[in-house]
Amino acid sequence: MSHLGQRLSALIDGELSEAEQDRVLTHLAGCEPCRREASALRTLKRRMNSLGGDPAGDGDSALANRLMS
């Protein structure tokens, strides 16, 4: 898990406030491990979306959270 925890996923999903987004982006600017994790998470989410749906939208958010971990 990154230094950012769930905030990294929230950033990619567009769920952060503007102030929190700025803090996360500032962290990413100086943290190569977190940038790599962000890139991997974006790739994973694109692949999951290409499978035909939002995994959290089917009511099984626990499974989606395990897959994202």
C-alpha positions, 0 to 999 in steps of 0.5 A: 500500500502506498503512503497515500492509502485510499486517497490514491484510489479516490484521486483516480476516481475523481472523489477528492476535494480540490484541496485534498487533490492538491495535497495528493498530487504534491505528494505524487510529484515527489514520490516515485513509488506512489507514482508507480502505484498510481499508474498501476491502479489506473491501468487496473481500473481501465482493464476492469472497466473494459470488462463491461461494468463497474465492479462496485456497482453490482453490490459486491464492494467487498470483492472490488476492494479486495481486487484493488488491494 
